[in-house]
Structure formats: C-alpha cells, structure tokens
Amino acid sequence: MGIYEGRPDLKLFTAAALILGNSTAVYMADLSSRLPEAGAGAGVAAIAAMFLNIYFLSSLRQKEDRFVREE
C-alpha cells in the first residue's frame, strides 16, 4: 500500500510544503549574501535545504508501487 494511496490531498500538501521550503531556502541564501554577519553557514545550509527539497519533490513523481510489499 503506497503512502499516498487514497490521499491525493496529502501528496498535494507535501508538494506545497516543499515548494514553501525551497522559497524559504532561497530567501536565506539571499539574506546571507547581503549580511556578512550571517556568515557562510546560513548560505550553505540554505543550499543544502534546496537540494534536499528538490530530491523530495522528484521522489513525489516516482511510482508509488515501490512502497508495495508482497506478503
């Protein structure tokens, strides 16, 4: 049974949350480039968050039968 089976609203909510996370990460990267006291750590964390969110967004497009287990 897939984790999103019968719950398309959950899949949509997950995608919306990841898109919001991406825009927050872009804002953090922009803020760290404008404020030297923010340091490079905020920029690196923002870029890492963007890549992680992109990975999760791409995993939403995969077929859900990878979660199915034979019993």
DSSP file (Angstrom, degrees, kcal/mol; ACC not computed):
  #  RESIDUE AA STRUCTURE BP1 BP2  ACC     N-H-->O    O-->H-N    N-H-->O    O-->H-N    TCO  KAPPA ALPHA  PHI   PSI    X-CA   Y-CA   Z-CA
    1    1 A M              0   0    0      0, 0.0     2,-0.0     0, 0.0    64,-0.0   0.000 360.0 360.0 360.0 125.7    0.0    0.0    0.0
    2    2 A G    >   -     0   0    0      1,-0.1     3,-1.0     2,-0.0    63,-0.1  -0.313 360.0-121.5 -71.6 156.0    1.5    3.3   -1.0
    3    3 A I  T 3  S+     0   0    0      1,-0.2    -1,-0.1    61,-0.2    61,-0.0   0.769 114.5  39.6 -70.1 -22.7    1.9    6.1    1.5
    4    4 A Y  T >  S+     0   0    0     60,-0.1     3,-2.4     6,-0.1    -1,-0.2   0.332  82.5 136.8-104.6   6.7   -0.3    8.4   -0.6
    5    5 A E  T <  S-     0   0    0     -3,-1.0     0, 0.0     1,-0.3     0, 0.0  -0.340  82.9  -0.2 -62.8 124.1   -2.8    5.8   -1.7
    6    6 A G  T 3  S+     0   0    0     -2,-0.1    -1,-0.3     1,-0.1     3,-0.1   0.518 117.7  89.4  77.2   4.7   -6.3    7.3   -1.4
    7    7 A R    X>  +     0   0    0     -3,-2.4     4,-1.3     1,-0.1     3,-0.7  -0.528  35.5 155.3-132.4  67.8   -4.9   10.6   -0.2
    8    8 A P  H 3> S+     0   0    0      0, 0.0     4,-2.1     0, 0.0     5,-0.2   0.798  76.8  62.5 -64.7 -25.0   -4.2   12.9   -3.1
    9    9 A D  H 3> S+     0   0    0      1,-0.2     4,-2.5     2,-0.2     5,-0.2   0.850  99.9  53.8 -66.9 -32.5   -4.6   15.9   -0.8
   10   10 A L  H <> S+     0   0    0     -3,-0.7     4,-2.3     2,-0.2    -1,-0.2   0.890 108.2  49.2 -67.7 -38.6   -1.6   14.6    1.2
   11   11 A K  H  X S+     0   0    0     -4,-1.3     4,-2.1     2,-0.2    -2,-0.2   0.910 112.7  47.5 -65.8 -41.9    0.5   14.5   -1.9
   12   12 A L  H  X S+     0   0    0     -4,-2.1     4,-2.4     2,-0.2    -2,-0.2   0.902 111.7  50.2 -65.2 -41.7   -0.5   18.0   -2.8
   13   13 A F  H  X S+     0   0    0     -4,-2.5     4,-2.4     2,-0.2    -2,-0.2   0.895 109.6  51.3 -63.9 -40.2    0.1   19.2    0.7
   14   14 A T  H  X S+     0   0    0     -4,-2.3     4,-2.1     2,-0.2    -2,-0.2   0.921 110.9  47.9 -63.0 -44.0    3.6   17.6    0.7
   15   15 A A  H  X S+     0   0    0     -4,-2.1     4,-2.2     1,-0.2    -2,-0.2   0.903 112.1  49.5 -63.9 -41.2    4.4   19.3   -2.6
   16   16 A A  H  X S+     0   0    0     -4,-2.4     4,-2.2     1,-0.2    -2,-0.2   0.896 110.4  50.4 -65.5 -39.5    3.2   22.7   -1.4
   17   17 A A  H  X S+     0   0    0     -4,-2.4     4,-2.0     1,-0.2    -1,-0.2   0.885 110.9  49.0 -65.9 -37.9    5.2   22.4    1.8
   18   18 A L  H  X S+     0   0    0     -4,-2.1     4,-2.1     2,-0.2    -2,-0.2   0.880 110.0  50.8 -69.8 -37.3    8.4   21.5   -0.2
   19   19 A I  H  X S+     0   0    0     -4,-2.2     4,-2.1     2,-0.2    -2,-0.2   0.907 110.7  49.3 -65.7 -40.4    7.9   24.5   -2.5
   20   20 A L  H  X S+     0   0    0     -4,-2.2     4,-2.0     1,-0.2    -2,-0.2   0.892 109.8  52.2 -63.5 -39.0    7.5   26.8    0.5
   21   21 A G  H  X S+     0   0    0     -4,-2.0     4,-2.2     1,-0.2    -2,-0.2   0.881 107.7  52.0 -63.5 -38.5   10.7   25.3    2.0
   22   22 A N  H  X S+     0   0    0     -4,-2.1     4,-2.2     2,-0.2    -2,-0.2   0.919 109.4  48.2 -64.3 -43.6   12.5   26.0   -1.3
   23   23 A S  H  X S+     0   0    0     -4,-2.1     4,-2.0     1,-0.2    -1,-0.2   0.862 111.0  51.5 -67.9 -33.5   11.4   29.6   -1.3
   24   24 A T  H  X S+     0   0    0     -4,-2.0     4,-2.3     2,-0.2    -1,-0.2   0.902 109.5  50.3 -65.7 -40.4   12.5   30.0    2.3
   25   25 A A  H  X S+     0   0    0     -4,-2.2     4,-2.2     2,-0.2    -2,-0.2   0.881 108.9  51.5 -65.5 -38.0   15.9   28.5    1.5
   26   26 A V  H  X S+     0   0    0     -4,-2.2     4,-2.3     2,-0.2    -1,-0.2   0.911 109.9  49.8 -64.1 -41.4   16.3   30.9   -1.4
   27   27 A Y  H  X S+     0   0    0     -4,-2.0     4,-2.7     2,-0.2    -2,-0.2   0.905 109.9  50.7 -63.1 -41.5   15.5   33.8    1.0
   28   28 A M  H  X S+     0   0    0     -4,-2.3     4,-2.4     2,-0.2    -2,-0.2   0.902 110.5  49.3 -63.1 -40.6   18.1   32.5    3.5
   29   29 A A  H  X S+     0   0    0     -4,-2.2     4,-1.4     2,-0.2    -2,-0.2   0.903 112.8  47.2 -65.3 -40.6   20.7   32.3    0.8
   30   30 A D  H  X S+     0   0    0     -4,-2.3     4,-1.3     2,-0.2    -2,-0.2   0.904 112.4  49.9 -66.3 -41.1   19.9   35.9   -0.4
   31   31 A L  H  X S+     0   0    0     -4,-2.7     4,-2.2     1,-0.2     3,-0.2   0.899 109.1  51.1 -64.6 -41.0   20.0   37.2    3.2
   32   32 A S  H  < S+     0   0    0     -4,-2.4    -1,-0.2     1,-0.2     7,-0.2   0.798 108.6  52.3 -69.8 -26.2   23.3   35.5    3.9
   33   33 A S  H  < S+     0   0    0     -4,-1.4    -1,-0.2    -5,-0.2    -2,-0.2   0.786 114.8  41.7 -77.8 -25.6   24.8   37.1    0.8
   34   34 A R  H  < S+     0   0    0     -4,-1.3    -2,-0.2    -3,-0.2    -1,-0.2   0.758 112.4  55.6 -90.2 -26.7   23.7   40.6    1.9
   35   35 A L    >X  -     0   0    0     -4,-2.2     3,-1.3    -5,-0.2     4,-0.5  -0.909  61.8-166.9-111.6 110.6   24.5   40.3    5.5
   36   36 A P  G >4 S+     0   0    0      0, 0.0     3,-0.9     0, 0.0    -1,-0.1   0.802  87.6  62.8 -65.7 -26.2   28.2   39.5    6.3
   37   37 A E  G 34 S+     0   0    0      1,-0.2    -5,-0.1     2,-0.1     3,-0.0   0.683  89.4  69.0 -74.2 -14.3   27.3   38.8    9.9
   38   38 A A  G <> S-     0   0    0     -3,-1.3     4,-0.6    -7,-0.2    -1,-0.2   0.791  97.1-153.6 -70.6 -25.6   25.1   35.9    8.9
   39   39 A G  H <X  -     0   0    0     -3,-0.9     4,-0.7    -4,-0.5     3,-0.4   0.046  29.8 -72.7  78.4 170.9   28.2   34.1    7.8
   40   40 A A  H  > S+     0   0    0      1,-0.2     4,-2.6     2,-0.2     5,-0.2   0.707 118.8  76.4 -76.1 -19.7   28.7   31.4    5.2
   41   41 A G  H  > S+     0   0    0      1,-0.2     4,-2.5     2,-0.2    -1,-0.2   0.880  92.7  50.8 -61.1 -39.2   26.9   28.8    7.3
   42   42 A A  H  X S+     0   0    0     -4,-0.6     4,-2.1    -3,-0.4    -1,-0.2   0.891 111.6  48.3 -66.7 -38.5   23.4   30.2    6.5
   43   43 A G  H  X S+     0   0    0     -4,-0.7     4,-2.4     2,-0.2    -2,-0.2   0.914 112.5  47.5 -66.9 -42.6   24.2   30.1    2.8
   44   44 A V  H  X S+     0   0    0     -4,-2.6     4,-2.4     1,-0.2    -2,-0.2   0.912 112.9  49.2 -65.0 -41.7   25.5   26.6    2.9
   45   45 A A  H  X S+     0   0    0     -4,-2.5     4,-2.2    -5,-0.2    -1,-0.2   0.884 110.9  50.8 -64.3 -37.9   22.5   25.4    5.0
   46   46 A A  H  X S+     0   0    0     -4,-2.1     4,-2.1     2,-0.2    -2,-0.2   0.915 111.1  47.1 -66.4 -42.5   20.1   27.1    2.5
   47   47 A I  H  X S+     0   0    0     -4,-2.4     4,-2.2     2,-0.2    -2,-0.2   0.906 112.2  50.1 -66.3 -40.6   21.7   25.5   -0.5
   48   48 A A  H  X S+     0   0    0     -4,-2.4     4,-2.2     1,-0.2    -1,-0.2   0.897 109.8  51.4 -63.0 -39.6   21.7   22.1    1.2
   49   49 A A  H  X S+     0   0    0     -4,-2.2     4,-2.5     2,-0.2    -2,-0.2   0.884 108.3  52.1 -64.8 -38.1   18.0   22.6    2.1
   50   50 A M  H  X S+     0   0    0     -4,-2.1     4,-2.5     2,-0.2    -2,-0.2   0.933 110.6  46.9 -63.6 -45.5   17.2   23.4   -1.6
   51   51 A F  H  X S+     0   0    0     -4,-2.2     4,-2.1     1,-0.2    -2,-0.2   0.895 112.9  49.7 -64.4 -38.7   18.9   20.3   -2.8
   52   52 A L  H  X S+     0   0    0     -4,-2.2     4,-2.2     2,-0.2    -1,-0.2   0.911 111.7  48.3 -65.5 -41.7   17.1   18.1   -0.2
   53   53 A N  H  X S+     0   0    0     -4,-2.5     4,-2.5     2,-0.2    -2,-0.2   0.883 109.8  52.1 -66.1 -37.9   13.8   19.7   -1.1
   54   54 A I  H  X S+     0   0    0     -4,-2.5     4,-2.3     2,-0.2    -1,-0.2   0.896 108.5  52.0 -64.4 -38.9   14.4   19.1   -4.8
   55   55 A Y  H  X S+     0   0    0     -4,-2.1     4,-1.7     2,-0.2    -2,-0.2   0.930 111.4  46.2 -61.7 -45.0   15.2   15.4   -4.1
   56   56 A F  H  X S+     0   0    0     -4,-2.2     4,-1.0     1,-0.2    -2,-0.2   0.886 110.9  52.6 -67.1 -37.5   11.9   15.1   -2.2
   57   57 A L  H  X S+     0   0    0     -4,-2.5     4,-0.6     1,-0.2     3,-0.4   0.900 109.9  48.7 -63.8 -39.2   10.0   16.8   -5.0
   58   58 A S  H >< S+     0   0    0     -4,-2.3     3,-0.7     1,-0.2     4,-0.5   0.826 105.8  57.9 -70.2 -28.7   11.5   14.4   -7.5
   59   59 A S  H >< S+     0   0    0     -4,-1.7     3,-0.6     1,-0.2    -1,-0.2   0.748  96.2  64.1 -72.6 -20.9   10.6   11.4   -5.3
   60   60 A L  H 3< S+     0   0    0     -4,-1.0    -1,-0.2    -3,-0.4    -2,-0.2   0.783  98.3  55.6 -68.9 -25.4    6.9   12.5   -5.4
   61   61 A R  T << S+     0   0    0     -3,-0.7    -1,-0.2    -4,-0.6    -2,-0.2   0.654  88.0  98.9 -82.0 -15.3    6.9   11.9   -9.2
   62   62 A Q  S <  S-     0   0    0     -3,-0.6     2,-0.1    -4,-0.5    -3,-0.0  -0.274  89.1 -88.7 -71.6 159.1    8.0    8.3   -8.8
   63   63 A K    >   -     0   0    0      1,-0.1     3,-0.9     2,-0.1    -1,-0.1  -0.390  28.7-136.6 -67.7 144.5    5.6    5.4   -9.0
   64   64 A E  G >  S+     0   0    0      1,-0.2     3,-1.8     2,-0.1     4,-0.2   0.529  87.7  88.4 -81.8  -5.0    4.1    4.5   -5.6
   65   65 A D  G >   +     0   0    0      1,-0.3     3,-0.9     2,-0.2    -1,-0.2   0.575  68.7  79.1 -73.8  -3.8    4.4    0.8   -6.1
   66   66 A R  G <  S+     0   0    0     -3,-0.9    -1,-0.3     1,-0.2    -2,-0.1   0.692  91.8  53.5 -71.3 -15.2    7.9    1.0   -4.7
   67   67 A F  G <  S+     0   0    0     -3,-1.8     2,-0.3    -4,-0.1    -1,-0.2   0.487  86.2 106.4 -92.6  -4.4    6.2    1.1   -1.3
   68   68 A V    <   -     0   0    0     -3,-0.9     2,-0.4    -4,-0.2   -66,-0.0  -0.572  53.2-163.6 -80.7 136.9    4.2   -2.1   -2.0
   69   69 A R        -     0   0    0     -2,-0.3     2,-0.3     2,-0.0    -2,-0.0  -0.972  16.0-129.4-123.9 133.6    5.3   -5.2   -0.2
   70   70 A E              0   0    0     -2,-0.4     0, 0.0     1,-0.1     0, 0.0  -0.597 360.0 360.0 -77.6 138.5    4.4   -8.8   -1.0
   71   71 A E              0   0    0     -2,-0.3    -1,-0.1     0, 0.0    -2,-0.0   0.374 360.0 360.0-121.1 360.0    3.1  -10.8    1.9
